[in-house]
Amino acid sequence: MRNNSLFIILQKMRKPFLVILITYTISMIGFLLIPGMDLNGNTYHMTIFDAFYFISYTATTIGFGELPYPFTYTQRIWVTFSTYLTVLGWFYSIGSLLTLLQDQLFLQEIEKTKFLRQIKNLNEKFIVVLGYNQITRKIITKALNQGLRTVVITKDKMEINNLLLENFTPTVPVLFSENYSVKVLEVAGLNKRNCKAIVSLLEDDALNLKITLIAKTLNKNIKVAVKSTTTNHTENLKDLNAEVVINPFSIISSEINMALSAPNLFKLEKWLYGIDDLNATLPIFPKGLYIICGYGRMGRKIFEKLTDTNVEVKLIELDKNKDRKFTPDEISHLVFGNADDKELLLNVGIENAVAIVAATEDDTTNLSILATAKKLNPNIVTIVRENDILDDFLFKNANINHIFTPSKILVNKVTNALVNPLSDKFLKMIIKKDNEWASKLVSKLLQEIDAKPLLLEVEISESTTPQIFNYLKSEEIAYLSLLGISLHNKEHRNNIVPLLLQRENDIILTPEWENEIKIGDKILLACDNHAKDDIEYICQNAYEFYYAITGKEKRTIFKGIK
């Protein structure tokens, strides 16, 4: 790739360089042609070197005196002329250089060169994040905490300043670009082997689709985490093999439906995302009349889920001029008006409703709706959409039962899918289960571990579990129970609950300890800190592995265990 910054320097400084060259040349020619006088009164002419040496320190105003002999008056007149001529030339050149150093294109190319050097030297696993805002900042923070480097591309120079002020450790390389073209994504290292994913949570569905297509073309092995706002767009993204497609409003509606039909599943989901522990009270989503205020993307998704489960729903749309065709079913449930108007709420049955959902795109409006609803029905369950994370303080102090923040959902979903892929698969599998199954798993986790078990993902491979890998490679047989052995006493089992076992495309939920493990298996475990340490020792330390297999202490290291 051409060094554009060097090209700009050569282009912008060409005239200043010529000006200095011409002024020096004119001055030197004068000194060569004008005769001088030596100490004996004989005529002499300066050499080219003497002329160049004298004009060099004269033009820079250093001044070492006349050489090789005192000048004649003619020479001194020419010195005076040359001094003004060369100083003016230097002023022009220095001014041009200062202008260049403030040139936005030049500065942008300098930053690009620096960015390219950082990407070239980036040997750790990393992800590419498009845009820098409240959402992506949290994703970057969580990724860095898990040892996953990040690279940012943004169209907004203010976002670059905000990222630099954040002072992430290790450094997050950032590139300014007015578009997300093939060339830009390639420069960001998308085709590097250690680039594991790209995160595109832009508001433009078409752009997200284009980025997915480019990413999969540049690197077939890369994971794509992308935002979607419609069902049709979600299907298009999945057709392009996007692994993580996130529609926050679809997720919110599914969570509400889950809380209604299987509250323990909702509790498990919150634990997996690190929001609550397993001792948290079950979410209260009663059966009865639900009033949805704001029939946008979130309101529509909730309406569809609730009506599918035969829950009675009333809709209030604030915008009478909403440019959207409503179905006959929607019209039968829909009224237009201000959702914080007392008479309107009374007319739609607020006094008999069990829950109200404030789902508009304005946080102030949502809080106002719930405040009015609470006055009319103090026992009503309040559900709200929080649009801006900066409004957290207001929502947490508003005595609201359930707060759904699309931006936080995006963060949780993306980081879980990229940093804990097995946990994400486990979550996708369990949402098909019922409340009884979830209740038993919650009880088991509480009984065998604690209220906040750790999640540990283990892959049977040479790099991550060398001891188990070599053992299985020598045609020995090992079972899942090997990972549960306590290194304090082989007869005891650590506080561990197996959650998932993946072998190629086959997935087993809550596998038994008697399951045989093979090379390439991926295992998700819930455990405590002590158990986690023991598992890591068993997987990587020859002495501890030998004890876990034989129950005996190993005094010398041999290759293989027979």
N, C-alpha and C positions, 0 to 999 in steps of 0.2 A: 504494500500500500504506500502511495506517495506521501511524503512528509509535508502536509499542507502548511504547517506553521513555518517551515523553512522556506517554502515557496512564497508565502505572504511576505516574509522578511525581505527576500530577494526582490520581490515586486515593488514593495513600498519604499525600500531604501535604495532603489536603483538611481533615482535622480539625486538624492543627497550625496551618494557616493561619487557620482559624476561631477557634481559641483565641487567637492573637495579635490578630486583628481585634477580638474581644470584649473582651480585656483592655485594648487601646488605647482602644476606644470608651468603656468604663466609666471609665477614668482621665481621658479628655478631657472627658467630661460633668461629672465632679466639678470639674475646673478651671474649666469654663464657668459652673457654678452657684455655686461658692463665691466670695464677693466678696473683693477685695484692697484694698490701700490704697496710694495713690501717695505721692510725697515731700511733698505738701502736706496729707496727711491725708484726702484725698478718696477716696471709694469708687470702685472700678473693677472691670470684668469682663474676663477674658482673651478675646482673639479666638480663633477656631478655629485659625488658623495658629500663634499663640503657644502654644496648648495642645498642638497636634500637635508643634511643634518642641521644646518642653520635654520632653514624654513620650518623644520619640524618643531624645534623648541621655541621659535618665534611665534608660529601660528597658535601654539598652545599656551602662549604668554608666560612660559617658564623663564626664558631669558638668561643665557649663559655668557653673553658678551659677543663681541665681534671676532670673527676668525677668518683665515689664519692670521690676518694682520688687521690693525685698525682700518675702518672703512674710509673711503673718500666721501666728499659731500654728495657726489652723484649716487654712490652706493647707498648712502643713508636716506636719500630721497626715495630710492626704490624700496628700501626696508620699510619706510613709513607706509608707502602705497601697499606693499605686500601684507603688512600687518593688518590693515583695515580690510583688505580683500579676503584674506584667509579667515579672519575672525568672523566676518559676515558669513562666509561659507560654513564655518563650524556652527554658528547660531542657527542657520537654516537646517543643517543636518541634525543637530540636537533637538530642535523643535519637531522635525519629522519623526525622530525616534520616540519622543514623548507621545506624539500623536499615535504612533503605532502601538505603543504600550497600553493605550486606552481604547484601541480599536476592538469592538466587540467580536468581530469575526476572528481576529488574531487570538484574543483571549480564549474564545471558544475552541479554537484549534489547539491551543496549548493545553487546555483541560482535556481535550479529546486524546491528545498524545499521552498525557499522564494516565488517563483512563485505560488506554490500550496497554500501557506498560503494567498497570495493576492487574488487568485481566490475564495478560501473558504469564505473570508470576503467581497467579491464583491456582494453587495445586490442590486445595481442599475441595470437598463437595460444596456446591453452592446452588442457589436458586436466583432467578431473575424476576424482579418485581417491577411492574409498570406503574408509575405514579407514586407520589409520596404524600400521604395524608394521615389522618388519625387512625384509619383502618390498617393501612400498610405499615405504619410505624409499629403498631402492636405485633403484626405478623413478623416483622424484621426482628423485633426484640425477642419474641418467643423462639424464632429460628436460631438466633445467635446463642441463646441460653442452652439450646440443644446441640450446639457445636456445628450448626449449618450456616455457612457464610451466605451473604446476600449481595446482589448487584442491583442497582436501581437505574431505571431510565425514566425521565420525566420531561414534560413539555413546558413546565413552569419553573422559571429561574428562582422564584421565591421559595419554591419547594426545596431547591438545592440548598439555599441558605438555611432553611429550617432543619434539614437533615444534617448539615455540617455543625449546627449549633447543638444538635443532640449528642454529638461526640461519641458515637458508637465504638465499642471495642469488641473485636477487631474492627478496623476501618471498613466502611461500606462504600465501595466505588460507585460513583454516580455519573451519569452521562446526560447532558442536555440534548434533546433532539425534538424537532418540530413534528416528527412523524415516527411511526413504529414500522418502518419498512424492513424488507428482507436484509438489506445492508446493515441497518442499525442493530437489528437483533443478532446478526452474525458478529458484529463488532463487540456486542455485549457478551459473547462467548457461548451463545446458545448451541452451537455445534460442537462444543468441547465435551469430552467424555465425562468430565466430572461435573457438568451442569445437569442437575437432577430434575429441575422443574422450572416452570414459568408461571407467574401469578398475574392474571389480567382481570382486575375487578372494576373495569371502566363502565361508565353508564351507557355507552353506545354499544348495543347488542351486535350491530353489524361489524364494528371494529373488533370486538371480542372474537367474533367468528373468524375474521380475517387473520388475527394474531394466532389463533388456534391452528389454522391451515398452514401458516408460515412456520410455526414451531414444529409441527409434525413433519413438515417437508425437510427442514434443516436437521432435525434430530428425532428419529422415530422412537427412540428409547426415553425421550423426555416426558415427564408428567406435566399435564396442563391443568391448572386450577383456574377456572373461569366463572365469571358471574353471568347469570341468565335471569331475564325478567318475565319470559313467557314460556308456555309449554312447548310451542312450536320451535322456539329458539333452542330450548333445552334438547329437543330431539335432534336438531341439526348439529349441535355440538357433540352429542353422543355418536352421531354418524361419522364424525371426524375423529373418533376415538379419544375425546377429551375425558380424562380419568375423573376429574373432580369438577362437576358442574353444580354451581350453587345458586339456587333461587331462594333468597332469604325469606320471602313471603310464603313460598311453598313449605319451607321448613317450619315457619311459625305456625301455619295452619295445621301441619302434621303434629306438631308438639301439643297444640290445643286438643286435637282429636285424641292423641295418645294420653293426655292427662285425663280426658273424659272416660276413655275406655280401659286404659291400663296405666294407672298412676305410678306403679312401681317401675314400669319401663321408662317413664319420664324421669324418675329418680335416678335410675341407672345412667341415663343420658347425661344428666347434670353432673354426676360423679365422673363420668368419662371425660367430660369437658373441664373438670376441675372447678365447677361452679359451687357445688354443694357436696357434703359428705353423705354417707348412707344412713346417718341418723336423722337427717332432715325430715321435717314433717311432710306428709304426702300433700301434693298440690290440690287445692280445692277448686274444682271445676264442676259445679252442680248441674244436674239435668233440669231443663225448663226453658223458659223464653230467654233468648239472647238478642240484645240490641246492638247492631254494628253501625257505628257512626263513621262515615267516610268510605265510599264504595270505590276505592281505587284498587291497586294491585293487591295489597294486603287484605282489604275488606272482601274482595271477590274470592280470594283463595280460602279465607275462613268460611265464607258463606257456602262455598262448594263442599267443603269438608263436613260442615255441620248438617247441611241438608242431606248429604249422603248417609249420615247416621241418624236421620229422622229427628233432628233437634229443631225446635221451633225458632225461627229467626225473623227479626224485623230489621229493615235496612233504612238508614237515613243518609242521603247524599246532600252535601252542602252546596254543590255547584249545580244550579238548575240548567246551565248551558253546557253541561258536560257532553263533549263530542264522542258519544258512544251509543251504539245500538244495544238496547236491553232486551233480553229474552222475555217471553210471557211469564215464566216462572219468577224472574227477577222483578218484573214490574208488579207482580202480585204481592211482593214483600217490601216494595220500595216506596218511600216518601221523600220529598225534597224539602229542605229547610235548614235552619240553624240548629245544630244538634245540642247546643247549650240553652235553647229556648225551653222554658219550663212547660208551656202549654203543648208544644210539639212532643216533648218527652212523655207527658201525661197521656196524650192521644195515642201514642204507640204502645202504651202499657208499661211504663217504667215502674209503676208501683207493684206490678205482678212479675216483673222480669227477675231472673236469678243472676244475670250477668250483663254488663255493658262493655263493649269494646270500642275504644277511641283509636281509630286507625287512620287519621288524616296525616298529611305531610307537614303539619305545623304543630310543634310541641306545646305552644301556648294554648292553641285551640283544644288540643287533647286534654290538657290539664283543666281547662275551663269546663269542658263537657263532663268530666268525671266529678268535679266539684259540685256542679248542678245536680247530677244524677244522685250523688250521695245525700244531698239535702232532701230529695224527693223519696229516696229509698235507702235508708242508712244501712240496710243489710245486704245490699246488692254487691256482688263480686265485681271488682273493677280490673279491667285488662286494658293495657295501653301500649301504643307504639311510641318508642323514644327514637326520634330521628337524629338528634345530635348528642354525641357522647358528652359534650361540654355541659349538657343540661342534667347530668347525673345527680347533682346535688338537689335540684328541684324535685326530681322524680322520687328519690329516696326519702324525701321528707314530706311527701304528699299522701302517705298512708294508702298506697296502691297495692292491690293484691298480687298482680302479675305484670311485670314490665318486660316487654319484648323489644330488643334493640337490634335492628337489622345489621348494623355495622359490627356489633359484638358477635352475632351469629356468623358473619363472614369470617371474622378472625378465628373463632373456635373451629369452624368447619375446615378452613384452609390449613391451619397449623396442625390440626389433628390428622388430616389426610396426608400431609407432607412429612411431618415429623414422626407420627405414630400411625403408619398405614394399616397395621393389623388392628389397632383400636378402631379405626374408621370402618374396616370391614366387619368387625364384630358388631358395631353399632348398626350397620346396614342389615345385618342378619337378624338381630334381636327385635327390630321393630315389627317383624312379622309374627312375633310370639305374643302370647296373651299375658294378662296381669298375674295369673297364678304362677306361670313359669318365672316371671320376673320377681315375684314375691319370694319364691324359693331361693333364687340366686342371691337376692339381697340378704336373706337370712343366713345363707351359707357363708357369704363374704364377711358378714358381721361376726358370725360365730367362729370362723376359722382364722380370720385375720383381725381386722378392726374396722372402724367407721370410715377410714380413708385409706384404702389399700393403694400401694404403688402399682403402676403398670409396667411390665417388663416384656420387651419383645426379643425373642431369641431366634436366630437363624442358624441352622446346622450347616456350617461351612468352614473351610480351612482357615479363613481369616478371622472369623468371630468366635468359633468354638473349636480350636485346633485339636484339643484332646479327644473330644467326642468324635470329631471328623476322622482322625487317624484310627480310632477304635472301630468305627463302623466300616472304614475302608479295608481293614484287615478281616472283614467278613464276620465280625462279631455282632451280636444282637444286643440292642439297648432299648429300654422302655422309658416312657415318660416319667416314671417314678424316680429315675436317676436324678432329675432336676429338683426333686422334692426332698432329697436326703439331707439330713442335718450333719454338718461336719463336726459337730460337738459329740454326737452319738449317732452312729449309722442306723441304729434301730428306731430312731425317732424321725418324724417328718416335720419339716419346717412349715411355717404358716403360709401356705401357697394354695391357690385355687386355679387350675388350668381353665382358661376361658375359650381358647380357640387353637386348633391345629390345622394348618394349611399345607397340603401336599399337592403341588402343581395347581390344578384347578379345583381340587376337592377340598372342602372346608368342613371340619367337624366342630360343632359348638360344644363347649364344656366337656372336652374329651376325658376319658377315664385314665387313671394312672397306668393301667395295663396296656395302653396303646403303644405299639412299637414305633420308635422314631427312626427316621432314615435321613441320609444326606440330602440337603435341600429343603427339609421341612422348616416351616416358620411357625413359631409357637408364641401365643400371647398368654402371659401369666399375671395374676394378681397376687401380690405378696407384700411382706413388710421389709424393712431395711436389712435386717439380719439375713433373711432368706435370699434377698437380692445379692448380698455379698457372697454367700455360699455358692449360689449358682455361677457367679462369675469365676470363683476359684475352681469349681468343678470343670468348667468349660476351658480354662486356660492354664491351670497349674497342674503339672504332672503328678506331684505328690498328693494333692487333694483329690484328683480324679482317681488315682489308684486306691485311695482309702474309700471313696464312694463306691467303687466297683467291688473291692475285695473285703473291706472292713479292716484292713491291716495298714500299718504305717509303712511307707516306702522309704528305704534308706539310701538307695542309689537309683539313678535314672537309667532306665533301659529303653530302647526303642521298641515300641509296641508292648502290649500286655497280653500274655497268653493265659 
